[in-house]
Amino acid sequence: MVATRTIARMHQAAAELRAPIPKAELHLHIEGTLEPELAFEIAARNRMSLPCADAGELRRRYRFHNLQSFLDVYYATMAVLRTEQDFADLATAYLERARSQGVRHAEIFFDPQAHSERGVGMATVVEGLWSVLGSSEQRYGISTALIACFLRDRSADAAMEALLAAMPFRDRIAAVGLDSAEVGHPPSKFVDVFDRARAEGFRCVAHAGEEGPASYIWEALDVLKVARIDHGIRCLDDPALVARLRDQQVPLTVCPLSNVRLAAVDRIEHHRLPDLIEAGLLVTVNSDDPAYFGGYIDDNYELIRNRLGIDDRQLVRLAENSFRAAFLAPQTRDGYLAELAEFSATVS
């Protein structure tokens, strides 16, 4: 019995010392990386106030019962972001954390409408972020891409305005997406916007099937013609949809901690990630809005290892999926996959 406990402790220690798996992060809202401490620092610099006494009180407000309750706090906190320096600081803080979490490539969402509605223009956001992302590979060993997301609870006309504002930055914005409150706002509402985006050379992704039904995933695929589905966990409600996603290897960017914190799943032990993997889907694991949901990407990997029984082989497959699902040049993708294979060989 003593020997068994000793071996168990050795395995635990080895797991704790192990370097994070090299991976790509494909579902990450940069505004959702705004930690309370940085929010207060930026607020002070901009001579603004937050509706909390300090960072600790703000963090205690991060108790959500659905997506909308999160969005209310999320939008109120991001109001401190005003200048290029603010967005540069936000990107820097994320990349420093991402490097320690094994991220090699990050495709980063931002919400231009959430800023333009406050008088902060597209140029301020993109220039601020790109002042850091433009050299992220040299400084942090992380290649990056930007994805401008439309707020689905606003009008299609507002989304089109955001798309037009993004066009001068096509050299820095790789794709467009669709996010915010899902229920009652089907993807088909934005068909004209996505048609125009594709015609202008943008790749397309969309949040679908998080709180909304599986039918929203069908619409995202058939109406918006997206290359990836963000979240997508409701696909399991529709066997025909699962078959299509498997046969076409449509990537899903799943966010376990987020799903639990926003009550899309009642507890992590009930998350159906194992079923998605078992169904042969091209699943990836990501952090979504990590400052609000209690963990960054490798924290999600550790969570599913410890609470869902996802083994090391499956974790490596999830990381492999992340590179295969990314908007990467073939040679760059092959380099990341070779690094992952070498890492896997050293820890197996």
PyMOL commands that set and color helices and strands:
alter all, ss='L'
color gray80, all
select helices_A, chain A and resi 2-17+30-33+36-45+55-60+67-78+84-100+112-116+122-133+136-140+156-169+187-199+214-222+233-237+239-248+256-261+268-270+273-278+290-293+297-308+312-325+330-347
alter helices_A, ss='H'
color red, helices_A
select strands_A, chain A and resi 23-29+103-110+143-151+173-179+203-208+228-231+252-254+283-285
alter strands_A, ss='S'
color yellow, strands_A
deselect
rebuild
show_as cartoon
